[in-house]
């Protein structure tokens, strides 16, 4: 495993938790959305690490890896959809601001979790061989 993989995965999780630090303390829709993002990031981190040689597949099994990967993708997708709809429905923003902020939100979620999802899919494909 390259030296940068563990800091990347840990940094992705830490950045996700830090960016939602205020929402995670409340008990409302913001908190549910923040927990959805954080759970999705965690579900994608484990299959992502399996790609780099950690024996997660041997310990947990291929089915568990597939469930984690599917759950992670579904949770991150739900977070993206809910966050984008919330941005587009904000009456204080102009139409242009809605599109720009919506695109930034989608890009940030995909950039942070996309690599973990790719690694997890590759680990699942290798485990099937």
C-alpha positions as CSV (number, residue, x, y, z in Angstrom):
1,X,0.0,0.0,0.0
2,X,1.4,3.4,-0.9
3,X,2.1,5.7,2.0
4,X,-0.5,8.3,1.0
5,X,-3.5,6.0,1.0
6,X,-4.1,5.9,4.8
7,X,-3.8,9.7,5.2
8,X,-6.1,10.2,2.2
9,X,-8.8,7.9,3.6
10,X,-8.4,9.3,7.2
11,X,-8.4,12.8,5.9
12,X,-11.6,12.3,3.8
13,X,-13.4,11.0,6.9
14,X,-12.0,13.8,9.1
15,X,-12.9,16.5,6.6
16,X,-16.4,15.1,6.3
17,X,-16.8,15.1,10.1
18,X,-15.3,18.5,10.5
19,X,-17.4,20.1,7.8
20,X,-20.6,18.8,9.5
21,X,-19.4,19.5,13.1
22,X,-22.2,21.9,13.9
23,X,-25.0,19.9,12.3
24,X,-23.9,16.7,14.0
25,X,-24.7,18.2,17.4
26,X,-28.3,19.0,16.6
27,X,-31.3,16.8,16.2
28,X,-33.0,18.0,13.0
29,X,-32.9,17.5,9.3
30,X,-29.5,19.1,9.1
31,X,-28.2,16.5,11.5
32,X,-29.8,13.6,9.5
33,X,-28.2,14.9,6.3
34,X,-24.8,15.2,8.0
35,X,-25.0,11.7,9.5
36,X,-26.0,10.4,6.0
37,X,-22.8,11.9,4.5
38,X,-20.6,10.7,7.3
39,X,-22.0,7.2,7.2
40,X,-21.6,7.0,3.4
41,X,-18.0,8.1,3.7
42,X,-17.3,5.5,6.3
43,X,-19.0,2.7,4.3
44,X,-16.9,3.6,1.3
45,X,-13.6,3.9,3.2
46,X,-13.6,0.2,4.2
47,X,-14.0,-1.3,0.7
48,X,-11.5,1.4,-0.5
49,X,-8.9,0.1,1.9
50,X,-9.6,-3.4,0.9
51,X,-8.3,-2.6,-2.6
52,X,-4.9,-1.6,-1.2
53,X,-4.3,-4.9,0.4
54,X,-5.8,-4.7,3.8
55,X,-7.4,-8.1,4.4
56,X,-10.9,-6.8,4.8
57,X,-12.3,-9.2,2.2
58,X,-10.7,-12.2,4.0
59,X,-12.0,-11.1,7.4
60,X,-15.4,-9.8,6.5
61,X,-16.1,-11.6,3.2
62,X,-17.1,-10.6,-0.3
63,X,-20.8,-10.2,0.6
64,X,-20.0,-7.7,3.4
65,X,-17.7,-5.8,1.1
66,X,-20.5,-5.6,-1.5
67,X,-23.0,-4.4,1.1
68,X,-20.7,-1.7,2.4
69,X,-19.9,-0.5,-1.1
70,X,-23.6,-0.4,-2.1
71,X,-24.6,1.2,1.1
72,X,-21.9,3.8,0.8
73,X,-22.8,4.7,-2.7
74,X,-26.5,4.9,-1.9
75,X,-25.9,7.1,1.2
76,X,-23.6,9.5,-0.7
77,X,-26.1,9.7,-3.5
78,X,-28.9,10.4,-1.1
79,X,-26.7,13.1,0.5
80,X,-26.0,14.7,-2.9
81,X,-29.7,14.6,-4.0
82,X,-31.0,16.0,-0.7
83,X,-28.3,18.7,-0.5
84,X,-28.8,19.8,-4.1
85,X,-32.5,20.0,-3.8
86,X,-32.1,22.0,-0.6
87,X,-29.8,24.4,-2.4
88,X,-32.1,24.8,-5.4
89,X,-35.1,25.5,-3.1
90,X,-33.3,28.3,-1.2
91,X,-35.4,31.5,-1.9
92,X,-32.5,33.8,-0.8
93,X,-30.3,32.7,-3.7
94,X,-30.5,33.8,-7.3
95,X,-31.0,31.2,-10.0
96,X,-27.3,31.5,-10.9
97,X,-26.1,31.1,-7.3
98,X,-28.3,28.0,-6.9
99,X,-26.7,26.3,-9.9
100,X,-23.2,27.3,-8.9
101,X,-23.6,26.2,-5.3
102,X,-25.4,23.0,-6.4
103,X,-22.6,22.1,-8.7
104,X,-20.0,22.8,-6.1
105,X,-21.8,20.6,-3.6
106,X,-22.0,17.7,-6.0
107,X,-18.3,18.1,-7.0
108,X,-17.1,18.2,-3.4
109,X,-19.1,15.0,-2.5
110,X,-17.9,13.2,-5.5
111,X,-14.3,14.3,-5.2
112,X,-14.2,13.2,-1.6
113,X,-15.8,9.9,-2.0
114,X,-15.3,9.0,-5.7
115,X,-11.9,7.5,-5.3
116,X,-13.0,5.4,-2.3
117,X,-15.9,4.1,-4.4
118,X,-13.6,3.3,-7.3
119,X,-11.2,1.4,-5.1
120,X,-14.0,-0.5,-3.5
121,X,-15.4,-1.5,-6.8
122,X,-12.0,-2.7,-7.9
123,X,-11.5,-4.6,-4.7
124,X,-14.9,-6.3,-5.2
125,X,-14.0,-7.2,-8.7
126,X,-10.7,-8.7,-7.6
127,X,-12.4,-10.6,-4.8
128,X,-14.7,-12.3,-7.3
129,X,-11.7,-13.9,-9.1
